[in-house]
């Protein structure tokens, strides 16, 4: 497909308008598809597919439609609670606000984003949306260290203990050597003193 030939005659404003219209149309189609899937789930009619007569909806959803159950549940919740915002802003954004800001704050956050969007002459930027979300986001709890991190920490502590033990042994060995040398020196001095005393006694005896 020659894209240059296809789009060269259109202005950027025309193309952006068409893109927005197609995305909105896609969002509406996705909403309808989610509603249909939800009906199949609650009615149990997905089992009318003979291949999934004895399967769970989760298996049917992933195998037939390549949708994860968590994503589907997020979509259902967003389209049920905030149908207009889910279409206008995207279902993913609505789900993200729910996770980051919680049930109590999510409507206020969506209202603030919509108000900001309507006050601008140009499309709202992602950084502006993220700024609003961050302002209302729940505090992030400190991350618990994983098994590997704990193991590495214990390994480091053990290594420090081993190093200290090795250093202590080296110091003890050095101290024993030093004591042995001092003992030899003391014994040598004692022998010298005894020899000198014997010499003095012999001298005194010779004089007398």
Rosetta silent file (secondary structure, phi, psi, omega in degrees, C-alpha in Angstrom):
SEQUENCE: XXXXXXXXXXXXXXXXXXXXXXXXXXXXXXXXXXXXXXXXXXXXXXXXXXXXXXXXXXXXXXXXXXXXXXXXXXXXXXXXXXXXXXXXXXXXXXXXXXXXXXXXXXXXXXXXXXXXXXXXXXXXXXXXXXXXXXXXXXXXXXXXXXXXXXXXXXXXXXXXXXXXXXXXXXXXXXXXXXXXXXXXXXXXXXXXXXXXXXXXXXXXXXXX
SCORE:     score description
SCORE:     0.000 S_00000001
   1 L     0.000  129.395  179.248    0.000    0.000    0.000 S_00000001
   2 L   -89.180   95.658 -176.746    1.352    3.391   -0.999 S_00000001
   3 H   -67.633  -35.644  179.512    0.577    5.496    2.090 S_00000001
   4 H   -60.377  -44.903 -179.912    2.136    8.630    0.656 S_00000001
   5 H   -65.489  -37.210 -176.408   -0.208    8.480   -2.338 S_00000001
   6 H   -70.251  -38.835 -172.078   -3.195    7.722   -0.082 S_00000001
   7 H  -113.509   -1.961 -174.721   -2.744   10.568    2.419 S_00000001
   8 L   -59.353  -35.849 -176.068   -0.610   13.194    0.629 S_00000001
   9 L   -80.254   -3.936 -177.881   -3.599   15.331   -0.381 S_00000001
  10 L   -99.078  144.089  176.919   -5.001   15.610    3.153 S_00000001
  11 L   -78.852  164.689  179.236   -4.081   18.292    5.674 S_00000001
  12 H   -63.246  -35.652  179.801   -2.912   17.374    9.180 S_00000001
  13 H   -65.047  -41.256  178.918   -6.177   18.769   10.591 S_00000001
  14 H   -63.881  -44.720 -178.319   -8.222   16.521    8.307 S_00000001
  15 H   -66.226  -41.300  179.337   -6.195   13.439    9.208 S_00000001
  16 H   -64.259  -38.144  177.947   -6.341   14.108   12.959 S_00000001
  17 H   -63.861  -42.642  178.613  -10.130   14.564   12.749 S_00000001
  18 H   -65.383  -41.082  179.504  -10.487   11.268   10.897 S_00000001
  19 H   -61.890  -45.593  179.934   -8.229    9.457   13.364 S_00000001
  20 H   -61.282  -40.776 -179.998  -10.257   10.721   16.346 S_00000001
  21 H   -64.738  -41.051 -179.709  -13.500    9.638   14.662 S_00000001
  22 H   -68.560  -38.565  178.497  -12.129    6.160   13.930 S_00000001
  23 H   -65.423  -41.811  178.818  -10.828    5.765   17.498 S_00000001
  24 H   -64.257  -41.908  178.307  -14.216    6.811   18.907 S_00000001
  25 H   -62.525  -40.089  178.024  -15.960    4.390   16.547 S_00000001
  26 H   -64.474  -40.638  179.516  -13.555    1.670   17.666 S_00000001
  27 H   -64.267  -40.591  178.079  -14.256    2.484   21.344 S_00000001
  28 H   -65.398  -40.263  178.383  -18.016    2.230   20.771 S_00000001
  29 H   -64.723  -38.505  179.053  -17.536   -1.087   18.976 S_00000001
  30 H   -66.795  -38.230  177.846  -15.414   -2.326   21.871 S_00000001
  31 H   -62.316  -44.489  178.796  -18.107   -1.281   24.331 S_00000001
  32 H   -63.209  -41.464 -179.930  -20.726   -3.240   22.359 S_00000001
  33 H   -64.213  -40.686  178.998  -18.433   -6.274   22.172 S_00000001
  34 H   -64.781  -40.427  178.550  -17.823   -6.122   25.946 S_00000001
  35 H   -62.586  -41.298 -179.648  -21.599   -5.904   26.596 S_00000001
  36 H   -65.629  -43.342  178.313  -22.177   -8.922   24.376 S_00000001
  37 H   -64.040  -39.362  179.424  -19.447  -10.918   26.109 S_00000001
  38 H   -63.795  -38.963  176.384  -20.836   -9.969   29.523 S_00000001
  39 H   -62.610  -43.579  178.489  -24.261  -11.221   28.451 S_00000001
  40 H   -60.991  -34.693 -179.904  -22.720  -14.530   27.332 S_00000001
  41 H   -69.606  -55.219 -173.609  -21.059  -14.812   30.740 S_00000001
  42 H   -70.258  -27.510  179.139  -24.052  -14.067   32.990 S_00000001
  43 H   -85.884  -18.212 -176.804  -26.461  -16.095   30.841 S_00000001
  44 L    77.617    7.992 -174.743  -24.050  -18.988   30.472 S_00000001
  45 H   -72.548  -11.660  176.297  -24.742  -19.035   26.754 S_00000001
  46 H   -60.989  -22.131  179.311  -21.038  -19.184   25.914 S_00000001
  47 H   -72.711   -9.576  176.038  -21.465  -22.926   26.638 S_00000001
  48 H   -68.566  -18.421  170.193  -23.597  -23.177   23.501 S_00000001
  49 L   -72.024  113.026 -172.954  -20.271  -23.315   21.705 S_00000001
  50 H   -57.215  -26.240 -179.977  -19.867  -27.114   21.729 S_00000001
  51 H   -72.021  -18.794 -175.826  -16.104  -26.859   22.221 S_00000001
  52 H  -124.763   26.013 -179.568  -16.633  -25.031   25.543 S_00000001
  53 L   -61.494  -29.749 -178.523  -19.764  -26.737   26.867 S_00000001
  54 L  -114.301   16.219 -177.158  -17.834  -27.926   29.946 S_00000001
  55 L  -101.351  164.853  174.125  -15.361  -25.039   30.220 S_00000001
  56 L   -81.195  161.862  177.629  -15.222  -21.943   32.407 S_00000001
  57 H   -63.169  -34.401  178.638  -15.937  -18.506   30.981 S_00000001
  58 H   -57.857  -47.384  179.717  -12.283  -17.615   31.625 S_00000001
  59 H   -63.441  -45.271  178.943  -11.122  -20.427   29.331 S_00000001
  60 H   -59.456  -45.621 -177.360  -13.685  -19.498   26.675 S_00000001
  61 H   -61.293  -45.508 -177.163  -12.710  -15.824   26.865 S_00000001
  62 H   -73.920  -40.685 -176.839   -8.993  -16.454   26.486 S_00000001
  63 H   -72.524  -46.989 -173.155   -9.232  -19.210   23.854 S_00000001
  64 H   -84.038  -38.245 -172.579  -11.898  -17.741   21.572 S_00000001
  65 H  -115.968   -1.139  178.439  -11.367  -13.995   21.983 S_00000001
  66 L    54.990   40.441  178.647   -7.766  -13.759   23.282 S_00000001
  67 L  -119.468  130.784  177.221   -8.883  -11.554   26.191 S_00000001
  68 L   -76.404  147.908 -176.099   -7.622  -12.058   29.738 S_00000001
  69 H   -61.533  -39.578  178.870  -10.273  -12.273   32.431 S_00000001
  70 H   -61.119  -43.148  178.168   -8.738   -9.400   34.438 S_00000001
  71 H   -63.637  -43.227  179.391   -8.805   -7.100   31.404 S_00000001
  72 H   -60.576  -45.416 -179.680  -12.411   -8.107   30.645 S_00000001
  73 H   -63.194  -39.150  175.890  -13.505   -7.369   34.232 S_00000001
  74 H   -61.602  -42.623 -179.422  -11.808   -3.952   34.086 S_00000001
  75 H   -64.065  -45.919 -179.598  -13.603   -3.216   30.808 S_00000001
  76 H   -59.238  -47.303 -178.189  -17.017   -4.261   32.159 S_00000001
  77 H   -61.312  -44.708 -178.548  -16.604   -2.127   35.262 S_00000001
  78 H   -63.765  -45.735 -178.284  -15.476    0.921   33.284 S_00000001
  79 H   -69.962  -29.551  179.536  -18.287    0.704   30.717 S_00000001
  80 H   -77.385  -46.832 -175.315  -20.945    0.111   33.406 S_00000001
  81 H   -81.890  -38.631 -176.236  -19.864    2.848   35.833 S_00000001
  82 L  -134.394   66.734 -174.665  -18.455    5.449   33.433 S_00000001
  83 H   -60.266  -43.102 -178.127  -19.747    4.648   29.920 S_00000001
  84 H   -68.546  -47.717 -179.147  -19.165    8.111   28.418 S_00000001
  85 H   -64.584  -36.646 -179.928  -15.706    8.592   29.920 S_00000001
  86 H   -64.238  -33.742  178.013  -14.670    5.046   28.962 S_00000001
  87 H   -80.097  -45.111 -175.372  -15.499    5.819   25.323 S_00000001
  88 H   -72.481  -41.118 -174.482  -14.175    9.388   25.244 S_00000001
  89 L  -100.045  -23.245 -178.493  -11.000    8.906   27.291 S_00000001
  90 L   110.347  139.474 -178.919  -10.424    5.139   26.793 S_00000001
  91 H   -64.904  -32.984  179.001  -11.426    2.212   28.934 S_00000001
  92 H   -63.059  -39.648  179.791   -7.774    1.631   29.845 S_00000001
  93 H   -67.153  -42.910  179.119   -7.471    5.094   31.384 S_00000001
  94 H   -60.792  -43.808  179.005  -10.659    4.638   33.438 S_00000001
  95 H   -64.129  -38.969 -179.986   -9.375    1.281   34.735 S_00000001
  96 H   -65.182  -40.886  178.617   -5.989    2.844   35.539 S_00000001
  97 H   -63.607  -39.988  177.976   -7.627    5.664   37.551 S_00000001
  98 H   -60.690  -43.881 -178.804   -9.614    3.077   39.520 S_00000001
  99 H   -69.260  -42.343 -173.481   -6.432    1.176   40.416 S_00000001
 100 H   -81.965  -32.938 -172.605   -4.314    4.230   41.244 S_00000001
 101 H  -109.740  -18.988  178.594   -6.859    6.489   42.962 S_00000001
 102 L    89.723  167.560 -174.740   -9.440    4.099   44.389 S_00000001
 103 H   -62.329  -42.037 -173.512  -13.241    3.903   44.307 S_00000001
 104 H   -66.685  -38.778 -173.255  -13.887    7.054   46.336 S_00000001
 105 H   -94.661  -13.499 -169.354  -11.760    9.414   44.237 S_00000001
 106 H   -60.093  -40.355 -179.319  -12.161    7.992   40.722 S_00000001
 107 H   -65.262  -42.113  178.961  -15.244   10.039   39.725 S_00000001
 108 H   -62.518  -38.765  179.338  -13.668   13.296   40.933 S_00000001
 109 H   -65.952  -44.831  178.527  -10.497   12.499   38.978 S_00000001
 110 H   -62.789  -41.695  178.862  -12.463   11.743   35.795 S_00000001
 111 H   -62.297  -40.118  179.952  -14.496   14.949   36.219 S_00000001
 112 H   -66.812  -39.363  178.615  -11.292   16.965   36.619 S_00000001
 113 H   -66.430  -43.717  178.972   -9.765   15.413   33.481 S_00000001
 114 H   -62.709  -44.236  179.153  -12.932   16.060   31.468 S_00000001
 115 H   -61.145  -43.226  178.283  -13.096   19.672   32.715 S_00000001
 116 H   -63.159  -42.553 -179.540   -9.432   20.200   31.795 S_00000001
 117 H   -61.495  -42.508 -177.984  -10.006   18.630   28.373 S_00000001
 118 H   -73.716  -22.090 -179.116  -12.976   20.915   27.677 S_00000001
 119 H   -82.309  -14.556 -177.157  -11.081   24.044   28.803 S_00000001
 120 L   -91.662  148.259  176.060   -8.290   23.490   26.269 S_00000001
 121 L   -86.565  -18.180  177.950   -8.329   24.613   22.657 S_00000001
 122 L  -114.942  162.894  179.141   -6.011   21.743   21.738 S_00000001
 123 L   -58.039  142.736  179.830   -6.309   18.032   22.641 S_00000001
 124 L   -64.794  139.809 -178.715   -5.349   17.257   26.222 S_00000001
 125 L   -90.347  152.982 -178.746   -1.819   15.884   26.585 S_00000001
 126 H   -59.666  -37.332 -178.234   -1.003   12.653   28.352 S_00000001
 127 H   -64.744  -32.071  178.002    1.328   14.466   30.761 S_00000001
 128 H   -69.973  -38.108  177.374   -1.598   16.701   31.843 S_00000001
 129 H   -65.837  -46.232 -178.917   -3.756   13.652   32.531 S_00000001
 130 H   -62.456  -33.947  179.345   -0.983   11.941   34.491 S_00000001
 131 H   -64.305  -41.977  179.126   -0.469   15.087   36.572 S_00000001
 132 H   -66.490  -43.220  179.977   -4.137   15.051   37.642 S_00000001
 133 H   -62.579  -45.068 -178.896   -4.009   11.320   38.428 S_00000001
 134 H   -60.542  -35.406 -179.348   -0.797   11.694   40.461 S_00000001
 135 H   -62.936  -32.364 -176.084   -2.399   14.460   42.532 S_00000001
 136 H  -107.178    0.981 -174.376   -5.169   12.094   43.665 S_00000001
 137 L   -65.935  148.371  176.350   -3.256    8.797   43.649 S_00000001
 138 L   -69.160  148.705  176.086   -3.184    6.555   46.716 S_00000001
 139 L   -60.028  136.670  179.599    0.141    6.408   48.588 S_00000001
 140 L   -84.913  120.361 -179.781    2.261    3.604   47.212 S_00000001
 141 L   -66.547  148.836  179.230    3.207    1.165   50.006 S_00000001
 142 L   -59.764  138.884 -176.742    6.907    0.355   50.307 S_00000001
 143 L   -72.431  129.190  177.488    7.804   -2.601   48.179 S_00000001
 144 L   -76.052  135.821  179.386    8.522   -5.764   50.129 S_00000001
 145 L   -65.655  140.464  179.300   11.819   -7.347   49.210 S_00000001
 146 L   -76.603  176.393 -177.427   11.475  -10.577   47.298 S_00000001
 147 H   -57.644  -43.871 -176.948   12.952  -13.931   48.260 S_00000001
 148 H   -64.061  -40.770  179.803   16.104  -13.359   46.199 S_00000001
 149 H   -63.551  -43.096  178.541   16.708   -9.942   47.779 S_00000001
 150 H   -64.036  -41.179  179.900   16.323  -11.401   51.283 S_00000001
 151 H   -63.093  -44.719  179.859   18.614  -14.309   50.373 S_00000001
 152 H   -62.951  -38.156  179.716   21.263  -11.935   48.982 S_00000001
 153 H   -64.774  -44.501  178.400   21.024   -9.770   52.121 S_00000001
 154 H   -64.547  -37.267  179.497   21.508  -12.805   54.388 S_00000001
 155 H   -63.912  -41.316  178.173   24.379  -13.987   52.209 S_00000001
 156 H   -64.007  -43.247  179.000   26.086  -10.592   52.568 S_00000001
 157 H   -62.378  -42.828  179.248   25.607  -10.656   56.357 S_00000001
 158 H   -61.937  -39.530 -179.946   27.008  -14.195   56.488 S_00000001
 159 H   -66.790  -39.447  177.314   30.003  -13.119   54.429 S_00000001
 160 H   -61.611  -43.831  178.486   30.647  -10.189   56.758 S_00000001
 161 H   -61.652  -42.971  178.723   30.515  -12.583   59.745 S_00000001
 162 H   -61.897  -42.311  179.726   32.926  -14.961   57.991 S_00000001
 163 H   -63.692  -42.550  179.310   35.314  -12.094   57.238 S_00000001
 164 H   -63.462  -41.892  179.621   35.183  -10.920   60.857 S_00000001
 165 H   -63.930  -42.744  179.196   35.802  -14.478   62.090 S_00000001
 166 H   -63.181  -42.917  178.877   38.740  -14.895   59.701 S_00000001
 167 H   -63.548  -39.477  179.423   40.223  -11.554   60.819 S_00000001
 168 H   -64.476  -41.177  177.605   39.795  -12.546   64.480 S_00000001
 169 H   -62.357  -41.127  179.271   41.576  -15.856   63.848 S_00000001
 170 H   -63.543  -42.552  178.912   44.414  -14.033   62.114 S_00000001
 171 H   -64.784  -40.515  179.823   44.717  -11.594   65.041 S_00000001
 172 H   -64.261  -42.201  178.749   44.653  -14.485   67.545 S_00000001
 173 H   -62.711  -44.192  179.358   47.346  -16.340   65.610 S_00000001
 174 H   -62.732  -39.591  179.372   49.481  -13.192   65.452 S_00000001
 175 H   -64.748  -40.969  179.158   48.978  -12.664   69.216 S_00000001
 176 H   -63.392  -40.761  178.187   50.037  -16.272   69.972 S_00000001
 177 H   -63.679  -41.866  179.789   53.168  -15.844   67.858 S_00000001
 178 H   -63.699  -43.585  178.592   53.962  -12.602   69.648 S_00000001
 179 H   -62.769  -41.871  179.133   53.429  -14.239   73.066 S_00000001
 180 H   -60.535  -43.261  179.575   55.650  -17.165   72.045 S_00000001
 181 H   -64.971  -41.884  178.724   58.413  -14.758   70.970 S_00000001
 182 H   -63.999  -40.518  178.821   58.114  -12.794   74.207 S_00000001
 183 H   -61.187  -42.683  178.457   58.218  -16.022   76.217 S_00000001
 184 H   -62.764  -39.822  179.851   61.400  -17.087   74.420 S_00000001
 185 H   -64.624  -44.673  179.647   62.908  -13.679   75.099 S_00000001
 186 H   -61.725  -44.233  179.426   61.980  -13.874   78.793 S_00000001
 187 H   -62.733  -40.198  178.378   63.442  -17.396   79.079 S_00000001
 188 H   -63.148  -42.362  179.073   66.632  -16.272   77.353 S_00000001
 189 H   -64.983  -39.518  179.768   66.935  -13.331   79.726 S_00000001
 190 H   -63.682  -42.350  178.029   66.310  -15.623   82.722 S_00000001
 191 H   -61.525  -39.486  179.374   69.057  -18.003   81.564 S_00000001
 192 H   -65.569  -41.806  179.953   71.384  -15.039   81.162 S_00000001
 193 H   -64.365  -44.814  179.543   70.529  -13.775   84.656 S_00000001
 194 H   -62.272  -41.004  179.801   71.061  -17.248   86.190 S_00000001
 195 H   -64.215  -39.050  179.823   74.373  -17.626   84.349 S_00000001
 196 H   -66.207  -40.230  179.261   75.477  -14.182   85.623 S_00000001
 197 H   -63.460  -44.701  178.488   74.515  -15.122   89.188 S_00000001
 198 H   -59.648  -41.033  179.510   76.486  -18.385   88.946 S_00000001
 199 H   -62.519  -45.050 -179.321   79.442  -16.419   87.611 S_00000001
 200 H   -62.006  -43.377 -179.779   79.245  -13.913   90.511 S_00000001
 201 H   -61.071  -42.370  178.895   79.042  -16.718   93.062 S_00000001
 202 H   -64.056  -38.421  179.183   82.097  -18.407   91.549 S_00000001
 203 H   -66.377  -44.615 -179.526   84.000  -15.106   91.605 S_00000001
 204 H   -62.838  -45.386 -179.974   83.079  -14.439   95.215 S_00000001
 205 H   -61.381  -37.192 -179.237   84.096  -18.002   96.190 S_00000001
 206 H   -68.007  -37.513 -178.837   87.433  -17.617   94.410 S_00000001
 207 H   -69.015  -42.431 -177.726   88.178  -14.369   96.224 S_00000001
 208 L   -72.882    0.000    0.000   87.316  -15.808   99.609 S_00000001
